[in-house]
Amino acid sequence: MGHHLTSWLLARGEQVVDVPPSATARVRQLSRGAGRKNDRIDAAAAACVAAVQGDARPVQPENSMDALALLDERRSNLAQARVRAVNQLHALLRAILPGGAPRDLSAAKAEQLLETVVPVGPAETTRHALAADLITEVRTWDVKLKDNAKAMATLVAESGSRLTDTPGIAAITAARLLGRTGNPTRFPTASAFAQYAGTAPIEIASAGRAHHRLSRRGDRQLNAALHTVAITQIRMPGTRGHAYFQAKIAEGKTPREAQRCLKRRLADHVWRTMVGDERRRTRTTGPGGQPGATTASSAVGPTPTADSSDKSLPEPAETEPTPPHQTP
């Protein structure tokens, strides 16, 4: 409901800001309404937050990032549908093949196996027909996934993102990172983005002792994309991510701890790269865009070299402000 209203207002030239519900909840608790919730109280609380507290975020019209988010969600649904079809196909082939069916099934391999079967009886005939139908379905999903990947690659290329310059980030991963993040400048620091992505550690302190544990919060799809990049770089000798991982192992960290450190480091790098791309894009094409994108944040490599915290265990991440604007 809010999304459609926002789009309607933006199309008519109105300025719209987004106010987090958590901020309005604090205002309602301190108001004379004794925490009650209705339209008038909500409107007053949102206006108070936007005007006084500065927690409001200007809402921009939908752009290519929103399109990438839609394509990413569609790809997840297509992949899940394909997995279900392959599982059903595997179960049918296992029932009609003497030696069972291999797990790594493709449409072509399943069709070859099915051609060796001569069904006997109504049950096997039905299984054979259902398997043939599922093979056609799997081929359909494969085509749709390929078209989806092409659409993602086109939008990522048009956006001018430099994420694909990082080893381990191809067009599909870059599309997920961009689509799930949206406008990167809405995060004031690299640490704020890391918390949103679930790569920032959580401090647990008791009786004068403090330790850190893995965060289970944040955008899990975004976290999964960073995890994929981290695993890819760990397996790619010669990359800075691989060298960083080995350095953490040499310090005495376990492989899992070193992997978390790398993910935290990659979150910093991804955020800085996206912020630099956004500022460069705004300066080039946006009306009244803010000049002066800062690109000296080591966004050329898989891991940044700035002084942001990479310590997912055992120390907390340090805050680092957004690079300041510069005038040309």
N, C-alpha and C positions, 0 to 999 in steps of 0.2 A: 504493500500500500504506500509506504513512504517513498519507495523507488519511483513508482509511477507519478506520484505527486511532484517529486523533485524534477523529473524529466519534463513534466508539464510546465512547471514554473521556469525552468531554465530555457525552454523553447520560447517563452514569452519575455525573455530579457530580464528576469528577476535574479537577484543575488540570493543564493541559498547556502546556508552553512549547516554542517552536520554536528550535532551535539551528542556526546556519548551518554547513554542512559545512566551509567554509574554516576556521572557528574550531576545530572538532574535529581537523582535519588538523594544525594547529599543535601541539595538545596531544599527539597521537599521536607526532609527531616528537620531542618532548621526553620521552616516557615511556620506561619500561624495555623496552617491546615492540619497540624499534628500528624503529618505523614500520609494524609489522605491523597488519593489519586483520582483526578478527573481532568477534563479537557482544559478548564481554565487554570487549574493549578499546574498542569503539565506545560501549558503555554508560557505561564509566568516563569516557571523554573528554567525552561529552555532559553528564554530571553535573558534571564539573569546570568546564566552560565555563559552565553554568547557575548553579552555586553560587558560583564564585570570580570569573570574568571579567566577569560581568554582560552577556554577549552574547545571552542568551536573550530571546525575545519571547513574552509570553503569547498563547496562541491563544484566540480567541473563537469561539463557535458561528457557523455560517453565517448570513448576513443578506441584506438586499436588495442589497448590493454584489456578493456572490457570484452572485446571480440576474442582475444586470446584466452581469457578466462572461460568464455562460453565454449570455445573449441577444446580446451583442456577438460572441462566437465564432460563434454560429448565423448572425448577419447576414453575417459575412464569408464563411461557407460558401455561404449563399444567393446572395450577390452574385457569387461565383466561378462558381457553377453557371449563373446567368443569363447571365454573360458568355460562357461556353462555348456555351450554347444559341444566343445571338445570333450568335456567330461562325460556327457551323455553318449557321445559317439564312442568313446573308449569303453564304456560299460557295455554297449551293444556288441562291439567287435570282440570283446573279451568273452561274450557268451556264445558267439558263433564261430570263432576261430579255435582250432584245436590247441594251439600253444599260447593263446591269449594275444593281446595287442600291446605294442610298446607304448611307453608313456609319452614320448616326444612325438605326438601325432601332428601331421600336417594334412591338409586336404588331399594333396597328391599321394602321400604315403597311404592314407586311409583308403583312397580309391583303389590303389594297387592291391591292398590286402582284401578288399571287398570283392574284387574280381576273381579271387581264388576260391570263393565260397559258392557252393551250389546248395541253396537252401532246400531243406526237406521238412515238409509238414507246415501247417499254418503258422506256428509260432516263429520258426526260423524265417519263413517268408516275410512275416511282418517285421521282424528285426532287421532283415536285409533291406526292406523298403525304407524303414525309419533311418537306418544308417546312411543310405543314399541321400535321403532328404537332408540329414544333418551335414553331410559333406558339402552339399550345395549351400547350406546356411553358413558354414564356416568360410567358404569362398566369398560369400557376400560380405561377411564381417572383415575379411582380409582386404577387400577392395575399399570398403568404407574407411578402414584404418589408414590405408595408404593415401586416400584422398584427404583425410583429416591431417595427416602429416604434411602433405604438400601445402594445404591452406595455412598451417602453422608456420612452416618455413617461409612462405611468402610474406606473412604479416611481420615476422621477426626481421626479415631482411628490409622491409619497408620502414620499420621503426628505427633502423640504424643502430640497434643495440650492439654493444661490444662484448656482451656476455659470451658469445660464441667464440671469441678469441681465447677464452680460458680452456685449457685442456680438460676434457670430460664434460663440457657443456655443449651439446649439439642443439639443433633447432627445437626439438621437442622439449628438452629440459629447459632451455631458455624461455620457451613459450609458457611453461608452467611457472617458472620463477617470476616472469613479468606479469602474467595474468593473476597469480595469487597475491602479488605484492601491490599492484596498482601503482599509484603515484608514490615513488619512494621517498619524496620529500616530506610526506606526512609523518615519517619517523624522524624525530629530532636528532637521534644519535644512532651510531652503529649498534650500540647495546640495546636500544629500544627495538630495532629490527630483529636482533638476535633473540630477544625475549618473545617477540611475535612469532618467530619461526621455531621456537622451542629448542634453540641451541644454547641458550644461556643457562648456566647451572643455578640451582636453587640452594641457598645457604641454610643449613640446619644447625642451630646453636642451642646448647643446653649445658648448664653447670660450668660455664666458662670454656667449653670446648666447642669448636665450630668445624663442620665439614660440609661438603657439597655433594649433592646428588643430582642425578639426571632429571631434567624437566620433562614431564609428560604433558605439559600444556602447549599452547601455541597452535599454529596451523600445521596439522600433521602432513598434509599434502606438500606444503612448502618444505617441511622438515625432511620428508622422504626424497624430495628432489636434491636437497643439499647432501643427504646421505649417499645418494647415487653418485654424485660428483666426487665425494670424498673417497668412496670405494674405488672408483675408476682411477683417480689419481694415485691412490696407494698401489694400484697394480700397474702403474705406468712409470717404470724407472726412467730417470732423466727429468721428470717434472719437479717443480718446486714443492708440490704437495707431497710427493713421494719422499723427497729429502727431509721435509718438515716432519713427516711421520716417523722416519727412521731416527731423526734427532730426538724426538720425544721418547722413543723406545730406549735410546742410549741413556737418557736421563733417569731411566728406571720405571717409566710408566708402563702399564700393561697395554697390549694392543688395543683393547677397547677404550681405555682412557686416552691413548694417543689419537684414536679415531675421533673421539669427541672433541679433543683440542683442535683437530683439523677442521671439523665441521664448524666450530665456533669461529675459526680463522676465515673459513670460506664465507660465512655469513657476513663478516666485515667486508670482504672483498666484493661480494655480490652487491651489497648495499651501496658501496662507494661507486662501483661501476654504473649502477642504475641511476644514482644521483647525478653523476657526471653526464650520462646520456640525456637525462631529463633536462638539465640546465642547458646543455648544448642545443637540444631540440627547441627549448623555449626561446633561447636567444636567437635562433635562426628563423623559426617559423611563427612563434607565438606573438600575438599583438601586445606590444608593450612588455615583451619578455624581459626577465631579469638577466642582465649580462654577467659574464664572468664565471663560467663553470670551472671548478677546480679539478684538475686532472692529475695532480701530483700525489695521488694516493696509492701508487703502485698497482693500479688497476690493469696493468699490462700482463700480470702474471697470475697464476692460480691462487696465490696467497698474498695478502697485502704486507707491506713492510713498515706501515705506520705503527704508532705506539699503542694501538688498541689492544685490549687484553685477549690473549689466546688461551687463557687458563680455564678450561672447563672443569678441571680437577687439579689440585684441591682448592684453588683460590678463585674468588669471584671475578667477573669481568669488570673492567674499568669503563667508565663512561667516556665517550668521546663526542664532542659536539659536531654538528654538521659543518662541513667546510664553508667558511664565509664567502659571501659574494664579493667579487672584485669588479671594479669599474675599468673599462678598457682605456 
